[in-house]
Amino acid sequence: MPRIALIHALSHSVDPINAVMGSDWPEATLMNLLDDSLSADLASSGHGLDAAMHRRFEDLAAYAVGTGAQAILFTCSAFGSCIDAVARRYPHIPVLKPNEAMIADAQQATGPVGLIATFGPTLESMPAEFPADIEVRHALAAGALDALNRGDASQHDALIAEQARLLGEAGCNTIALAQFSMARAHGACARASGKPVLSTVHSAVLALKRRLSGQPC
């Protein structure tokens, strides 16, 4: 059975990916590595994705590989260049950004894509990862992550859904949820916007399963 390392920077990302892995790929053996100081430090340090942050990601990846992981899936979207460096260091195994599979799926959409995040730094790095021919309009669901942190999941979902509604009204034909922790708001966003909604969680699991089985992504 394939051994998959899931590396998290937000505790709220753990349950969504484990749930989908359990339902869509129960044969996989999972290991979860959580360092919830990563997101807090990125938000507060003012240094961005500097050398120190890159070393932290390299250390986490080295530990995962040392346990026998056959693939690594990072679940926080704000650390793109750090994940790219890990992928270069371990070219013999799949190393996936949380959003790359969803971005590939977004290429099948027509018209503008509305990208929503609850963590501000995600919107500083992720839009540039979309191909130039995809028009991305992004929005921050301010206060949603704070609501989730205090256990108010309904408010979290409502704030995200409101941004989905506004992006839909602004002409976006597809809504994309930028973070694994947002997957729970998928249905609310579809209802509020009336548009197809892409989730990083489902796209990532399917892409990883295909990669390890040798199928084209």
N, C-alpha and C positions, 0 to 999 in steps of 0.2 A: 504494500500500500504506500502511495506517495506521502512523504512527510513534508508538510507545508508550514513555514514559519510566518506568522502574522505579527507584524511589528506596529504597535500603536503609540500615538502621541496624545490621544484623548481616550479616557476610560469609556466614553459613550460609544466608541467605535467597536468595542469588543463584542457586545451582544449581537448587533446586526450582522456582522460578517460570520460569526459562529452559527447563527441561526440559518443563514442561507447556505453556508457550507454543509451544515447538517442535513438540510433538505435536498439540496441539489448535487451534493458530492459527498455522501456519507462514507464512502470508501477511504477518503483522505484522512490521514493522521495529522492533527493540528497541534501546534504549540503557539502560545500567545506570549509575546513580550510587550510589556507596557512600561513606558517611561512618560508619565503624565506631566513631568516638568519640562519636556521639550517645548510644548506649545506655550506654556507660561513664560519660559525663558525667551523664546522667540518674540513674543509679544512685548516683553518688558525691557529687553536688553538694548534695543536700538542698534544692534550690530548686524542684524539680518543673518543670512546663511553664511556665516564666516567660517574660518578654518576650524575653530573649536567645535562648532555645530557639525561640520563634516566629520570630524574625528569621532564624535558621539555616534553618528550613524554607522561609521565603519566598525566601531566596537560592537554595536548591537548586531550588525550583519555577521561579523566574525564569530560571535557567540552562536548565532543561529546555524551557521554553516558547520561549526564545530560539533553541533549536536546531531548532524546528519541530515539537515534540511535539504530537500531537493528543489525547493523553490522558496522565494521570499516575496510576500505581498505586504507592502507598506500601506497603512490605512489612513494616513493624514496627508492632505493635498498641498500643504504649505511648504513642503521641503523638497521641491523638485530637483534642484541641483545636487543636493545631498544624495538623493536616491539614484540619480544618474551616475554619480561617482561610485556608488556601491555596485551598480550594474556593470560598470567598466572593470571593476576589481574581480567580479565573479562572472565572467562571460559564459562559463560552462553550465550555469543554471538560470532559469527564468527569474528575473528580478523585476517586479512590476510596480509602477506607480499606481496609486489607487484610482487615478482618473484616466489613465491612458486607454483602457478598454472602452470607457464611456465616450471618450473623445472620438474613438474609431467608430462607435455606433452613431455618434452625432453627425458623422460625415454622410450618413444615409438620409439625413433630414433635409427638408427643403425650407428655405427661408431662414430668418434669424433664429438663433438659439438663445434662450434666456437662462443664464447661469446664476444660481443662487448659492450663497454661502452664509454661514453663521459666524465664521471666524475670519476677521478682516484680512490677515496676511494671505489667506488663500486667494483672495481676489487681486493680490499684488503679483502673484506668480502664475496662476493657472490660466488666465485668458490667453497669454502668449503661447501656451502649449497647443492651442487649437490651430489647425491649418489656416493659412491666410485667406482661403476662399470661403471660410465660415464666418459669418457675421455674428459676433458674440456681444450680447448686451447683458451686463451683470448687475446684480443687486445684492446688498447685504441685508440679511434679516436681523436687524439690530435688536438686541435683547433676547434673541431666541436661545442662544447658548447659555446665557445666564439663567433663563427659565428652566432649561434642562438641568443645569447644575443644582438648582434648588428643588428639583423633583416635579416641576410643573410641565409635564410633557404636553398637555393639551395646549398651553400657551405657546410652547415651542413650535408645535405643528401649525398653530393658527398664524403666527408671525411669518413663518415660511410660506404658508399658503397665500397670505395676503400679497407677498412679493410675486408669487407665481401669477396671481390674478392681474396685478399691475403690468407685469411683463407681457402677459397674453394680450391685454388691452393695448399695449404699445406695439403690437405687431409680431411678437415672437411666436413662431409656429411650434416650437418644441421647448420644453422646460428641462433643465439639467440640474440635478442636485449635486453640489460639489463635494460633499463630505459624507463619509460612511454613517456618521451619527445622525444624518438627516433622512436616512432611508425610511424611517417610521412615518415621515410626512408625505410619502409618495402619493397615497390615496387622496389626502386632503388637497394636495397641489393639483392633482388631476381634476378633482371636482371644482376647485376654485377657478382654474384657468380654462378648463375644457380642452386642454392640449395634451398630446402625448408627453409623458414624463420619463426621463432617463435617470437611473440610479447607478451610482458608482459601484454599489455592492453587487448587484446582479450582473452587471457587465463584467466586473473583475473576476468573479467566480467562473463564469462561462469561459472567459479568455484564458484563464490559468489552466482550467481543465483541458482545453483544447491544446494549449502549448505542451503540457506534459504527456498528452496522448499522441502528439505528433500531428494533430489536425491543424489546418490553416486557421488563423484567427479571423 
